[in-house]
Amino acid sequence: MHSWKQCGCARILSSTHSPTHQRSLPSTGTSSQSVVGIVLRVPFPANRFQPDDIFTMEQFLKISHPPHYWELFLAHPIDADASHCSILENEVVFELVKQDPTVCWDTVELDVPRAERATLKQQYEEQHRKRLEQQSKQRAIEKDRKKKDEIHRQIERERVDRSAIDNLLEESKQRELKRMELAMVKQYRPDPAKASAPSAANSLSNIRSAPLKGAGATGTQHSDQQQEPRPSSPPAIRRSGTLEVTFSERTFVTPKRESMEQAEQEWTLKQAAARRAVGFADDDLRPDERNPEWLKQRGDTFFQQRNFLAAISAYSAGIRLTKDYYALFLNRSAAHLALENYQRCAEDCSTALELLQPPVEANRKARVACLARRAAALVKLGFLQQGYEEMIAASRLDPDEASLRLEVDRLRRCIEEERENRSESESDE
């Protein structure tokens, strides 16, 4: 129950909260109201609250810090953004700003029946959540707008800088052209003191070399006209043609003129020796042995002898003869898995699955092997979730296989442990 006492232009509220409102909190509290706000003081001796323990909405206040819990339904809405709360040593002070300053509050607490409190609280929390989502969207829009404005300002600054640099370059260019022009004029301008002396001699020589009038002059003019060179005719148009260039076949990338034949032969011999070292070489095969099925059986023999490199070499030789035999890729993936070449193993399993189309009952076992082996390779590469999904797919194709179910359970436990460890590390931070 709340009682009001008139004091000047303000109203002083003394409130006594029932145990149903405060539960284990102290049972007294006081509040005062100004023109536009409410000051609500809730005593908590020696409290250890944190800001996250206090929850403020438009018509609902809550303090939750075990074993304490206090809540209050407000009679009128407040401005939750403008209001704030102070956590003091012995009390919590709410400075609430009215949403409508013209409304005079006759009471602070809204009388809500106990049965309707949970529903009303849920309604307020839903409204508060929607308001927070709207504010988050507005902040994101405002942030994006500021980012775009900053980009436009940066573009404008760069444009101004480029314009200033272009102006400086143009001015420097004009100054240099003007300097070169003045230098050329000064270089070719004749000196008046030196040019006045030989002028008379030049005029006399011109008089002496002038042609005489009469027949002799006419003949000289005719001879000059005859000596004028006649323009030569343009050359004929070159006919088009096609140049054909042939190159000799080369095993190596570089042309023969850029390679050393002796070094190439040494490299070839070393490669052949390396292939023989792993137990298999294509050059040693007879023509009747160049059969993908024979090569597969040879690779299986090497695999049983745990000579995995030789098995990979035999399977690869068969793949070079034909790329449509899925068994070669599937068996080579097992050899790669044994050698811990997990990336190559996953690639061979994917190729074998592409060749096992359409999916029918006859190739179901082979598809199960591909999925299970690729799952194992993905787990080893660190892709635990993807490997778990691949293993589930393999188990669904062959539900009678107990080992696949056990592997699915093991991977599920690993994923759960990883999630628990991640959550514990995040909580510790």
Disulfide bonds with the S-S distance in Angstrom:
none
